Amino acid sequence: MAINTFKRKEIKFLLSMQQYNALLDVLEEYMIPDEYCKNGNEYGIYNIYYDTKDSFLIRESLSKPYYKEKLRLRSYYSPASPEDKVFLEIKKKIGGIVTKRRVTMTLAEAEAYIATGKRPESDKYITNQVLNEIDFFRQVYDIAPAQYISYQRMAFFGKDDKDFRLTFDRALTDRRYDLSLSKECYGRQIIRPDQRLMEIKISDSIPIWLSEQLSALGIYKTSFSKYGKAYQHFVLDKINNDKGVSIYA
Protein backbone atom coordinates (compact mmCIF):
# COMPACT_ATOMS: atom_id res chain seq x y z
CA MET A 1 0.00 0.00 0.00
CA ALA A 2 1.17 3.53 -0.75
CA ILE A 3 0.33 6.91 0.72
CA ASN A 4 0.13 10.34 -0.85
CA THR A 5 -0.67 13.61 0.91
CA PHE A 6 -1.67 16.86 -0.77
CA LYS A 7 -2.29 20.34 0.66
CA ARG A 8 -3.22 23.14 -1.71
CA LYS A 9 -5.77 25.63 -3.00
CA GLU A 10 -8.11 24.48 -5.74
CA ILE A 11 -9.77 27.15 -7.91
CA LYS A 12 -12.33 26.18 -10.55
CA PHE A 13 -13.42 27.74 -13.83
CA LEU A 14 -15.98 26.67 -16.44
CA LEU A 15 -14.62 27.38 -19.93
CA SER A 16 -16.16 27.57 -23.37
CA MET A 17 -14.28 25.79 -26.14
CA GLN A 18 -13.09 29.15 -27.48
CA GLN A 19 -11.61 30.07 -24.10
CA TYR A 20 -10.14 26.58 -23.69
CA ASN A 21 -8.41 26.57 -27.06
CA ALA A 22 -7.08 30.08 -26.59
CA LEU A 23 -5.61 29.21 -23.21
CA LEU A 24 -4.02 26.02 -24.54
CA ASP A 25 -2.16 28.11 -27.08
CA VAL A 26 -0.16 29.90 -24.35
CA LEU A 27 0.46 26.99 -21.96
CA GLU A 28 3.45 25.61 -23.86
CA GLU A 29 5.59 28.57 -22.79
CA TYR A 30 4.95 28.13 -19.07
CA MET A 31 3.83 24.56 -18.45
CA ILE A 32 4.56 20.98 -19.42
CA PRO A 33 1.99 18.23 -19.94
CA ASP A 34 1.57 15.40 -17.46
CA GLU A 35 3.40 12.24 -18.57
CA TYR A 36 0.04 10.72 -19.57
CA CYS A 37 -1.03 13.83 -21.49
CA LYS A 38 1.74 14.28 -24.03
CA ASN A 39 0.74 14.93 -27.65
CA GLY A 40 -2.73 16.03 -26.57
CA ASN A 41 -3.62 12.77 -24.80
CA GLU A 42 -5.97 12.52 -21.83
CA TYR A 43 -6.50 9.99 -19.05
CA GLY A 44 -9.66 8.80 -17.34
CA ILE A 45 -10.54 9.25 -13.67
CA TYR A 46 -13.32 7.09 -12.20
CA ASN A 47 -14.77 7.71 -8.72
CA ILE A 48 -17.24 6.36 -6.23
CA TYR A 49 -18.33 8.90 -3.58
CA TYR A 50 -19.62 7.70 -0.22
CA ASP A 51 -22.42 9.33 1.71
CA THR A 52 -25.14 8.70 4.29
CA LYS A 53 -28.62 7.48 3.35
CA ASP A 54 -29.96 11.03 3.59
CA SER A 55 -27.02 12.50 1.60
CA PHE A 56 -25.84 14.48 4.61
CA LEU A 57 -22.27 14.93 3.40
CA ILE A 58 -23.11 16.46 0.03
CA ARG A 59 -25.92 18.58 1.49
CA GLU A 60 -23.51 19.92 4.10
CA SER A 61 -20.90 20.56 1.41
CA LEU A 62 -23.36 22.53 -0.73
CA SER A 63 -24.07 24.84 2.22
CA LYS A 64 -20.44 26.03 1.88
CA PRO A 65 -19.28 25.50 5.48
CA TYR A 66 -15.86 26.60 6.69
CA TYR A 67 -14.96 22.92 7.13
CA LYS A 68 -16.11 19.98 5.04
CA GLU A 69 -14.89 16.49 4.27
CA LYS A 70 -15.62 13.63 1.92
CA LEU A 71 -14.52 10.10 1.17
CA ARG A 72 -14.16 8.63 -2.30
CA LEU A 73 -12.66 5.67 -4.11
CA ARG A 74 -10.70 6.43 -7.27
CA SER A 75 -9.43 4.33 -10.15
CA TYR A 76 -7.59 5.16 -13.35
CA TYR A 77 -9.02 2.06 -15.08
CA SER A 78 -12.54 1.38 -16.28
CA PRO A 79 -13.82 -1.11 -15.63
CA ALA A 80 -11.46 -2.03 -12.79
CA SER A 81 -10.84 -5.67 -11.93
CA PRO A 82 -10.85 -6.91 -8.29
CA GLU A 83 -7.03 -6.93 -8.24
CA ASP A 84 -6.51 -3.52 -9.82
CA LYS A 85 -4.99 -0.85 -7.58
CA VAL A 86 -7.37 1.92 -6.48
CA PHE A 87 -7.05 4.90 -4.16
CA LEU A 88 -9.23 5.45 -1.11
CA GLU A 89 -9.09 9.18 -0.45
CA ILE A 90 -10.23 11.34 2.43
CA LYS A 91 -10.43 14.96 1.34
CA LYS A 92 -10.99 17.97 3.58
CA LYS A 93 -11.42 21.66 2.89
CA ILE A 94 -10.74 24.10 5.70
CA GLY A 95 -11.11 27.78 4.97
CA GLY A 96 -10.33 27.33 1.30
CA ILE A 97 -7.28 25.07 1.81
CA VAL A 98 -7.68 21.52 0.52
CA THR A 99 -5.90 18.54 2.04
CA LYS A 100 -6.08 15.06 0.59
CA ARG A 101 -4.70 11.87 2.10
CA ARG A 102 -5.03 8.54 0.38
CA VAL A 103 -4.05 4.92 0.61
CA THR A 104 -3.65 2.41 -2.18
CA MET A 105 -5.26 -1.03 -2.12
CA THR A 106 -6.96 -3.40 -4.52
CA LEU A 107 -10.55 -2.83 -5.55
CA ALA A 108 -11.56 -6.02 -3.75
CA GLU A 109 -9.86 -4.84 -0.54
CA ALA A 110 -11.43 -1.39 -0.76
CA GLU A 111 -14.97 -2.65 -1.30
CA ALA A 112 -14.60 -5.17 1.53
CA TYR A 113 -13.23 -2.50 3.83
CA ILE A 114 -16.14 -0.13 3.19
CA ALA A 115 -18.71 -2.91 3.49
CA THR A 116 -17.36 -4.69 6.57
CA GLY A 117 -14.69 -2.47 8.15
CA LYS A 118 -12.01 -5.12 7.59
CA ARG A 119 -8.80 -3.20 7.00
CA PRO A 120 -6.11 -4.35 4.60
CA GLU A 121 -2.98 -5.24 6.55
CA SER A 122 -0.04 -2.85 6.42
CA ASP A 123 3.17 -2.46 8.42
CA LYS A 124 3.56 1.18 7.38
CA TYR A 125 2.91 3.70 10.14
CA ILE A 126 1.61 6.51 7.92
CA THR A 127 -0.68 4.17 5.99
CA ASN A 128 -2.22 2.98 9.23
CA GLN A 129 -2.59 6.58 10.41
CA VAL A 130 -4.64 7.38 7.32
CA LEU A 131 -6.71 4.23 7.77
CA ASN A 132 -7.31 5.28 11.38
CA GLU A 133 -8.57 8.62 10.05
CA ILE A 134 -10.87 6.86 7.62
CA ASP A 135 -12.05 4.50 10.38
CA PHE A 136 -13.04 7.53 12.45
CA PHE A 137 -14.85 9.01 9.46
CA ARG A 138 -16.80 5.77 9.07
CA GLN A 139 -17.69 5.78 12.77
CA VAL A 140 -19.06 9.33 12.54
CA TYR A 141 -20.95 8.78 9.29
CA ASP A 142 -22.91 5.65 8.37
CA ILE A 143 -21.79 5.64 4.76
CA ALA A 144 -22.40 3.58 1.66
CA PRO A 145 -21.63 4.04 -2.05
CA ALA A 146 -23.76 6.99 -3.20
CA GLN A 147 -22.50 8.48 -6.45
CA TYR A 148 -20.43 7.50 -9.48
CA ILE A 149 -18.55 10.27 -11.29
CA SER A 150 -15.97 9.95 -14.06
CA TYR A 151 -14.25 12.31 -16.47
CA GLN A 152 -11.46 12.61 -18.98
CA ARG A 153 -8.58 14.84 -17.91
CA MET A 154 -5.75 16.77 -19.54
CA ALA A 155 -3.19 17.96 -16.98
CA PHE A 156 -0.19 20.30 -16.94
CA PHE A 157 2.58 21.16 -14.46
CA GLY A 158 4.39 24.46 -14.07
CA LYS A 159 7.89 24.49 -15.59
CA ASP A 160 9.25 26.43 -12.62
CA ASP A 161 6.89 25.12 -9.93
CA LYS A 162 6.01 21.42 -9.98
CA ASP A 163 3.39 21.97 -7.27
CA PHE A 164 1.44 24.21 -9.66
CA ARG A 165 -1.03 22.14 -11.70
CA LEU A 166 -3.64 23.04 -14.26
CA THR A 167 -6.25 20.46 -15.26
CA PHE A 168 -9.03 20.41 -17.85
CA ASP A 169 -11.89 17.92 -17.46
CA ARG A 170 -14.51 16.91 -20.01
CA ALA A 171 -17.13 14.18 -20.35
CA LEU A 172 -18.12 14.52 -16.69
CA THR A 173 -20.41 11.51 -16.23
CA ASP A 174 -22.61 10.64 -13.25
CA ARG A 175 -25.03 7.98 -12.08
CA ARG A 176 -26.49 6.83 -8.75
CA TYR A 177 -26.76 3.11 -9.57
CA ASP A 178 -24.27 0.38 -10.49
CA LEU A 179 -22.04 1.95 -7.83
CA SER A 180 -18.86 -0.01 -8.34
CA LEU A 181 -15.67 0.77 -10.21
CA SER A 182 -15.95 -2.71 -11.69
CA LYS A 183 -18.81 -1.42 -13.86
CA GLU A 184 -18.37 0.25 -17.24
CA CYS A 185 -18.22 4.03 -17.56
CA TYR A 186 -21.65 5.39 -18.51
CA GLY A 187 -24.30 7.78 -17.25
CA ARG A 188 -25.56 11.34 -17.60
CA GLN A 189 -23.33 14.24 -18.60
CA ILE A 190 -22.82 16.99 -16.01
CA ILE A 191 -21.52 19.69 -18.36
CA ARG A 192 -22.04 20.27 -22.07
CA PRO A 193 -19.68 18.75 -24.67
CA ASP A 194 -18.56 22.27 -25.62
CA GLN A 195 -17.41 23.08 -22.07
CA ARG A 196 -14.29 22.28 -20.05
CA LEU A 197 -13.95 22.38 -16.27
CA MET A 198 -10.57 23.89 -15.43
CA GLU A 199 -8.95 23.63 -12.01
CA ILE A 200 -5.93 25.55 -10.80
CA LYS A 201 -4.22 23.57 -8.04
CA ILE A 202 -1.57 25.59 -6.29
CA SER A 203 0.06 26.01 -2.89
CA ASP A 204 0.68 29.74 -3.32
CA SER A 205 -0.79 32.45 -5.57
CA ILE A 206 -1.77 32.24 -9.24
CA PRO A 207 1.16 33.22 -11.50
CA ILE A 208 0.90 36.69 -13.01
CA TRP A 209 1.01 35.39 -16.58
CA LEU A 210 -2.00 33.16 -15.93
CA SER A 211 -3.96 35.90 -14.16
CA GLU A 212 -3.40 38.14 -17.18
CA GLN A 213 -4.55 35.43 -19.58
CA LEU A 214 -7.69 34.69 -17.55
CA SER A 215 -8.57 38.37 -17.50
CA ALA A 216 -7.93 38.80 -21.22
CA LEU A 217 -10.12 35.79 -22.08
CA GLY A 218 -12.92 36.71 -19.69
CA ILE A 219 -12.45 33.58 -17.58
CA TYR A 220 -13.73 33.95 -14.02
CA LYS A 221 -13.66 31.55 -11.11
CA THR A 222 -16.79 29.68 -10.20
CA SER A 223 -18.09 27.47 -7.43
CA PHE A 224 -18.37 24.01 -8.95
CA SER A 225 -18.61 20.64 -7.22
CA LYS A 226 -18.83 17.56 -9.45
CA TYR A 227 -20.66 15.58 -6.78
CA GLY A 228 -22.71 18.66 -5.91
CA LYS A 229 -23.90 19.12 -9.50
CA ALA A 230 -24.71 15.43 -9.79
CA TYR A 231 -26.72 15.56 -6.55
CA GLN A 232 -28.61 18.65 -7.71
CA HIS A 233 -29.56 16.82 -10.91
CA PHE A 234 -30.76 13.89 -8.80
CA VAL A 235 -32.91 16.17 -6.63
CA LEU A 236 -34.42 17.91 -9.65
CA ASP A 237 -35.32 14.52 -11.10
CA LYS A 238 -37.10 13.62 -7.86
CA ILE A 239 -38.97 16.91 -7.82
CA ASN A 240 -40.07 16.47 -11.43
CA ASN A 241 -41.19 12.90 -10.74
CA ASP A 242 -42.83 13.57 -7.40
CA LYS A 243 -43.90 17.16 -6.83
CA GLY A 244 -43.26 18.43 -3.33
CA VAL A 245 -40.11 16.44 -2.61
CA SER A 246 -37.73 18.61 -0.54
CA ILE A 247 -34.02 18.94 -1.33
CA TYR A 248 -33.47 17.69 2.20
CA ALA A 249 -35.65 14.58 1.83
Secondary structure, 3 states (H helix, E strand, C coil): CCEEEEEEEEEEEEEEHHHHHHHHHHHHHHEEECCCCHHHCCEEEEEEEEECCCCHHHHHHHCCCCEEEEEEEEECCCCCCCCCEEEEEEEEEECCEEEEEEEEEEHHHHHHHHHHCCCCCCCCHHHHHHHHHHHHHHHHCCCEEEEEEEEEEEEEEECCCCCCEEEEEEEEEEECCCCCCCCCCCCEECCCCCEEEEEEEECCCCCHHHHHHHHHHCCCEECCCHHHHHHHHHHHHHHHHCCCCCCCC
